[in-house]
């Protein structure tokens, strides 16, 4: 009897040791057993040892002082950065003055007619309504400032991204060089891009535009490369057989075949540029973002909402128009109704149609100039700030605290901070520094390769070397708390949407709107509900990351092979058993991608939460920008980069490479 009982242990242990994850953990445990006592004897446990910290504040301060002192005299600034700055200022000012010269009626007509030519009458009416709403809210001039900055930044981003994508799409060597750079740039929070450009260009429009270009160019580069590399090989071979040159093949075959990817890249670039242009208000970009930033600084929720609504409307309109262009088709019924009154219907992208649209815009602009109505009339402005602030005051009096039984929103924020954020922060900061590195190494190696584990550990160690170990763990605790809530809610909603077509259709427009809203806008409602502090920053991060998690989860579950579900159903599996034993295991990669995206998106907003009392690294960046203490801001910015890189690596599945690297 004893022999029978012992046999499963003898059989199970070798089988367990054959598992890649177990073998990796055993190797890591063996290395830890050797290295940890040595590290503990040399530097002790607890927080990151001071002996391994490098003080960068003094050299960064000297560098900052040298740049500031030599901006007006050094040849590098006079003949390169100075010219770049001047070109940016002239371009933005020219676009802004042009928009003002066209007038509110002309700009509205231009937006509506472009939307009509691309996507039909319905979107044209929505575009016109969006521009008119910007005027009604009293935000016409800030909207034009943001739009001018957007136009210049998007054009530069598209040119830079397309050139990089062209190089990567045509050269394997360039693709290998650019891929890790673009990977890293895409996981960095937007705040991390502000400080380097401020250091070189100072606070103002040039720094805002260039930070936007750096942030928005990578998706254009990636999708351009993807489109060129994914071109149909049979078509390329046919074109080559006709004796065409490499340049002719590129212009007549590769680029036309990559049209869908190029337009998708334009869409993503526009959305990221708008998001960054709003955040760049922190460094003097002006426009709508500056109105939101100033209102949040004074906790004026009404003014913040008045500026936030135009941002959302711009985002939705730009997303819909460029998305429709990327789809390559216009609704036929809307098109026929629109052209039915004009007689014959030209082709969707014919020159005649665009000439008619341009003539209409010119006529409206000239009429507005003759009527002296270029500026939005003050009598047409609808002030919402005061009623919104009254509503916020009512909420503060009735919902903010003291609600019987359930408590108020401030009570919820306080309880979440006391019961979740504080214990999580204290637990992370109480871990020995080598324990944090071991946890990071274990997570990254189990899910990826030794290379991803090494990258994650080095990124985390760099945070300690920078001397911001405790603030980084504070930020990490907020990220982990937000991600936990996001995943619980996101997986639940995603599973429900995957199992119900009706729920998915109902959620789709809501998720579309939430995914197009810039990060900055999410701070407005949470400040109104929860005040300022770490809990509001976490709440904004949850709302921002939730749509992506829901969508990826739903898509992953819906893409599970129907044959597997039918087979399990034929064996008598219940709906719950099918979900738990078939759909979730087969959708594992999609779920891991949802975790990865949730972490990256949460980090982006938690850092911006420094504007509303989130503290930690976000506060250091905001403080450095506001006070001109670029050393503090740059160190915190680099730490944010390292934290984002580490979080990306510990949630990035690379199973195939893991087998080779194990």
N, C-alpha and C positions, 0 to 999 in steps of 0.2 A: 504494500500500500504506500509505503514511504517512497519507493522507487517511482511509482506512477505519479505521485504528487510532485516529485522533483524534476521529472522529465520536461515539463513545459518550460522550466527556468533554463535548463541546459539548451533547449532548442530556441527559446525566445531571445536570449541574450545575443548570440551571434547574428541573428536576423536583425536585432535592433542596432547592432554595431555596423551593419551594412548600410544603414540609412545615412545619406550624405549629411543631413543636418546634425545628427548625433555625432558623427565622426568629426565634423567641424568644431562642435562644442567641446568635445573631448580634447582635441588639439589645443583649442583656446584655453581650456582649463589647465592643461599641462604647462602651457607657456605662462599662464597667470601664476601658477604655483611656484614657478622659478623667479619670475620678474617682480611680483608684488612684494615679497619680503625684502628684496633688494631696494625697491623704490621706497618702501615704508621705512627702512632703516636709514636711507639717505635723506629723504625729504619729509617723512612722517605723513600721517593721514590728514583728513580734514579738507579744508578748502585748498584751492590750487596754491602750491608753495611759492612764496615770494622769490625764492632763488631761481625759479624758472620763469619769472615774469620779466619782460623787457619794457622799460619805460619809453614809449614812443612820443610822449607829449612834448618833450623838449625839442627833438629833431623836427617833429611836425610843426611845432610853433615857429621854429627857425625857418623852415621851408615856406610856411605861410607868410611870414614877415618878408622873406626875400621876394616872393612872388608879388606881394602887395607893393613893395618898394620899387620893383623893377617893371611893373606893368606899363609904365609910360616911357621907359627908356631902353629896355633890352630888345635886341633885334628880333628875338623869337616872338615877342608880343607885338612889336611894331609892325613886322612884315608878314606875320602869319595869323596869330590869334586875333590881333587887332583888326585885320582885314576880314576874318571870318565873322567877328562880332559886328562889324559895320554892315556887312552884307546881310546878316540876319536881321539887324534893326531896320535897315532900309526895306527889305522884303516884307517884313511884318507890317511896317508902317504903310507901305504902298498898298498892300491888300486891305488893310483897315480903312484907309482913306477912300479906296475904291468902293468898299462896301457902304461907307457913309454917303459917298457921292451917288451911288445907285439908289439909295433911300430904302426905307422899310418896305415900301410897296414893290420896288424892283427886286430886292433880295428875296422877298416872299414869293414873288412870281417866278424868279429864277429857280428857287428850290422846288417849287411845285411842278414846274415844267420839266425839270430834270427827272423828278420822280415819276411824272406821267410818261415820259419817253422810255424810261427804264422798266417801270413796274405797273403802270396802269393808273386809271383815274382814282381808285380808292386810296392808294398811297399818296397820290398827288394832293388830294384833299386833306389827308392826315398831315402831310408836310406843311401845307399852308396853315392849317390850324395850329401846328406846333410853333411856327414862327410868330403867328399872331399872339399866341399865348405868352411868348417871351416878351412881346411889347406890352401886353395887358398887365403883366406883373411888374412893369417898370424896369425891365432888365435888358432893353434893346441894345444899349451901348455896351454893357459888359458882355452880352452875347456876341456882338460883332468883334469885340476884342479877343474873346476866346476863339471865335471862328477864324479870325485872321492868323492867330498863332497856330491853329490847327492846320490851316491850308499850307503854310510854309513848312511846318514840321512833317506833315504827311508826305508832301512832295519830296522833301529831302530823305525821309525814311524809305520811301518807295525806290528812289534812285539808288541809295546806298544798299538797301536790302536786295534789290534786283541784281545789282552788279555782283555782290557777294554770292547770291544764289546762282547766278550765271557761271561764276568761276567754279563753285562747288558742283554744279550740275554737269559741267563739261570736263572736270578734272578730278580723278579719284584722289590724288594727293591733296588737293585743296579741300576736298570733302572731308578727308580724315583730319586735316588741321582745323577746319572750322567747326566740325561737329561738337567736340567737347567745349569749345568756346561758346557756341550757341546754346548748348545744354545748360551751361552754368548761368548764362545771361537770362535764360528763361525762368530759372528758379529764384532769381534774386528779387526781393521786394523793391517796389518802385522807389522807396525812400533812399535806397542804397546808391541810386544814380545821381542824387542831387548834390552831394558834397564834393565829389571830384570836379564837376563843372563849375561849382561856385568858387572853388579854390583857384581855378584858372581864369574864369570870366567875371567873377564877382556876382553880386545879386542883381538880377534884372532879366530882361527878355532874352538876351543871347543865351544865358545859362539855362533858362527854362526851355528854349527851343532845342538846344543841343542835348539836354538831358532827355527830352521827349524823343528825339531821333535815336539816341542810343537804346532807349527802352523799347521803341516801337519797330525798329528795323529787323530784329531777329526773326519774327514770324514771316515777314516777306522773304527773307533770305532762305529760310527752311522750305517754304512752300514753293518758291521758284525752283530750288534745287530738286525737290520732290517731283514737280511737274516735268522738268526736263529729263530727269532720269526715268520717269515712268512713261515716257512717250512710246507709242506702239512701234516695236522693232520692225514689224513687217512693212509699215508705212515708210520708216526711215530707210530700210533696204531698197524699197521701190524707188524712192526719191534718189538714192545714191546710184542706183543702176541707170538712171537717166543722165548721169554724168555731172550732177550738181556738185558744187564746191561745199566745203564745210560751212561757210558763211551762208550760202543759199539754203542748205539743209536746216540751219538754225532758224532763219527768218521765215522760210516757207513751210516747215514741217514741225520742228520741235516747239517753237513758241506758240503757234496756233493750237497744237495738240495739248499744250499745257495751259490753255486759256482758263479753264475752270480753277486750277490751282492758283494761277496768278491773281484772279479776281477774289478768291478766298483769302489770299495773302493780303490783298488790298483791304478787304473787310476787317481782318484781324489787326492790321496796322492802324487803321482809322480808329478802331475801338480802343486799342492800347494807347494811341496818341491822345485821344480825348481824356482817358483816365489819367494819364501822366500830366497833361496840360492843366488839369484841375489841381492835382497834387502840387504842381510846380508853383502854385500861388504862394507857397511857403517861401520861395526864393524870388518873389517879385514878378511873377508872370502877369498879374492883374487879371481882369475879366471876372467870370462867374466864380472861379475858384477862390479868388481873393475875397469876394463878398461872403462866400461860405466860411472861409477861414477867419475873417474878422468877426463874423456873427458868432461862430463857435467860441472864439476867444472871449467874447463878452456874454456867452450863454444866451444869445438872442435867437431863440429857436425860430421865431416868425421870420426874421430876416434871412436866416440860413435856409429855411424852406422856400422862400421867395426866389432865392438864387439857385437852390437845388433842383426845383422843378424844371427850369430851362435846361439844366445839364442832362436830366433824365430824358427830356423830350428830344434834345439834340442826339443823344446816344441812340435812342430808339429809331429815329428817322434815318440816321446815317447807317445803322445796322440793317434796317429793312431795305434801303435803296441799294447799298452795295451787295447785300445778300441776294436781292432779286437780279442784279447784274451778274453775279456769279452763277446763278441758276441758269442763265442763258435763255430764258423764255419769259414772255410777257403774257398775262392772262388774255386769251383771245377775245373773250366777250367784252372785257373792259376796253380792249384796243379797238374793236369794231364799233362800240358805242361812241368812243371818243372821236374817231375819224368819220363816223357816219354823217355828221353834220357838215364835214368839209369836203365830202365827195370821195374820190378814190383814196384808198388806204395804201401808203407807201410801206416799204419793208421796215421792220422794227428799228433798225439802226441806219436807215437811209439818210443821205444828206439833206433831202428835201424836208423831212420831218424835223431835223435839228435846226434847219434854217427858219422854219415856221416858228419853232419854240423860241429861238434867239430873237426873232423879230418881235414876238409877243413881249419878251422881257424888256427889250429896248423901248417899245411903245409905252409900257407901264412905267418904266423909269423916267422917260421924258415927260410923261403926263404928271408924275409926282413932282418933278423939278419945276415944271411950269406952274403947278398949283401951290408951290412953296411948302410941300408936305414931305420933305426928305427925312426930317426927324420925327420920331414917334410922338404924337401929341400928348402933352402932359394930362390933358383932360380925359384921355382914354385909359389912364393907368388905374388899375384896381389894386388897392393896397390890401394885402392879406396878412402882413406882419402883425398888425395890432390884433385882429381877431384870433390869429393863431396863438399869439402870446397870451391872450385871455383864456383860450382853451387850455394852454399849458398851465397857466395859473390855476385853473379849475382842477386840472389833473393833479397838480401838486397839492392842492387843498384836499381833494377827495380820494385820489388813487395813489398818490406818491407814498403816503404812509397812513397808518391808523385805520385801514379797512378792516372791519370785523372778520374774524375767523381766518381769512386767507392772507391778511396783511397787504401792504401796499408794494408798489414796484421798488421803492427804495428799500423796503424790508427784504424783498427777494434778493436785490443786489447785495445787501449787507450779509444776508445768510449765505449766499453763494460765495462771497469773499471769505467769510469766516469759516465755513464748513468745507469748502473745496479749494479755493485758490491759495489761502494761507497755508493749510496743511501740505498741499502739493509743493508749494514753493519751499517751505521749511524742510520737507523730506528730501527734495533734490539737493538743497544746499547743505543738508546734513550728511549726504553721502560722501565718502572719501573720493578725492579727485580721480584716483585710479579705478574706483568702482564705476564711476560714470563712463570712463573710457572703455572699460570692459563691457558694460552694457551696450554701448554704441557699437563696439566691435562685434559682439555676438549677434545683435540684430542685423547689422549690415552683411555679415558673412553668411548667416543662415539664409537670408533672402537673395543674396547675390554672390559675388566672388570675393577672393581675398583682396583684389584691387579696390572694389567698392568699400570693403571694410577698412582698408588702409586709408583711403581718401576720407572716409567719415571720421576716423580717429584723428587724423592729422588736422582736419577742419575743427574738431572739438578742442584739440590741444592748442591750436592757434588762438582760440578764444582765451584760454588761460594765459598764454604768453602775452597777449595784449593787455592783461590786467583787468578784464571785465568779466571774470568768472561768475560772481554772484549776480550781477544784473542780467547776464545771459541766461542763467538758470531761472531767474524770475520770469524773463520773457518765455523761456521754454515751458515753464509751468502753466502760463496763460495759454500757450499754444496747445499743450496736451489737454487741458481742461476743455478748451473750445472744440478741439478735434473729437474728443470723446462724445460730447453732446451732438456735434454735427453728424458723426457716424451713426449713432443710435437713431436719431431722427431721420437722417438721410437714407439709411438702409431700410428702415421701416416703411418710409414713404415710397422709396424706389421699388421695394418688393411688392407693395400694394399696387403701384402703377403698372408693374410688369404683369400682374395677374388680372388687371382690369383695364380694358381699352377705354372705357368711359372716363375713368379717373385720369388716365394718361392724357386724353384729349383736353380735359378740364385743366390739368396742370401745365400743359405746354405753353399757353400764352403767359401765364404767371412766371414760369421759369425763364422764358425768353426775355421778359422785361427785367427780371432780377439779374440776369447774366449780362445785360447791356449797361447796367448802372455802374458808373465809376465808384471806386472804393470810398472816396471822400464822402459821398452822399449818404452812406450807411450810418455815418456818425450822427446825423441830424435826429432821426427818430429815437435812437437810444439815449441821447442826451436829454431829450424831452421826457422820456419814460423813467430813466434811471439816474439822471444827474451825471456827475463826472466820477471817474475812478477806474479801477481795473475791470470790474464787472461789466460796465458799459462797453469797454473796448472788446471784451470777450464776446458780448452779445452781438456787436456789429460784425465781428469775424464769423460767428456762427451763421448769421443771415447771409453774409457774402459767399461763404463756401458751400452752403447747403444746396443751391441749384445744381452745381457741378456734380456733387456726390449723388444726388437723386437721379440725374440724367445718366451718368455712367453706370450706376447700379441697374437702372431699368433696361438700358441697352444691353448690358452684359447678360442679364437673365433672359431677355427676349431672344438673344442669339444662341442660346443653348440648343443643341441638335434636337429637333422634334422627335426623331426616332428613339432617342434615349428616354424621353418622357413617355412615349407610347409603350416602349418595352417595360418600363417600370409600372405603368398603369395596367398593363396586361397581367403583371404578376400580383396585382391586388394592392399596390402601394396607394396610400391615401394622398391627398393633396399636400398635406404637411410633410409627409415622408418624401414625396417627390422634390419638394423645395429643399429639405434638409440634406437628403442623400444624393440628389441628382443635380438640381439646378445650381445650388451654392458651390459644390465642389467643381463643377464644370465651368462656372463663371469666376473662378478664383482669380485669374489674372485681371479681369475687369474690376473685381472688388479691391484688389491691391492697388490698381490704378486710381480708384476712387479715394482710397486712403492717402495715396501720394498727392493727388491734386487737392484733397482737403487740407493736408498739412501745409502745402505751399501757399494756398489761398488764405488760410487762417493766419499764417505768419505775416503775410502782406498787410492785413488789416490790424492785427495786434500791434504791429510796429507803428502804424499810423495812429493807433489808439493813444500814443504818447501826447497827441494834441488834446485829448479829453481826459487826461489824468491816468493813462495806462501805466506810466512810469517805466522803469527798466531801460532797455536799449532805446526804445522809441523816444523816451523823454530826453536821453542824452543827445540824440540826433536833433530833435527840435530845439533843445537848449543851445547846441553848437551853432545851428543856423540862425537862431534869433539873437544870440549874444555875440556872434562873430568868433566864437571859440571853436575854430575849425579842428583843432587837435582833438578835443573831446568828441566832436561830431564825427570826425573821420574814423577814430578808433571804434566808436559804436557802430558806424556804418560797415566797417570791415567785419566786425563781430556778427552783424546781421547777415552779411554774405556767407560767413562760415557756418552760421546756424542753419541758414537755408540750404546750403550745400549738404550739411550733415543730415538734415531731415529728408532731403531728397534721396540720398544714398541708402538710408535705412529703410526706405519704403519703395525702392525701385527694383522690381523683380527682374532678375537676369538668370533664369534657370539654365538655359542652354550653355551660356558661358560659364556658369557655376560648375557644371560637370567637368568642363575642361580645366578650370582653374583649381578645382578642389584637390 
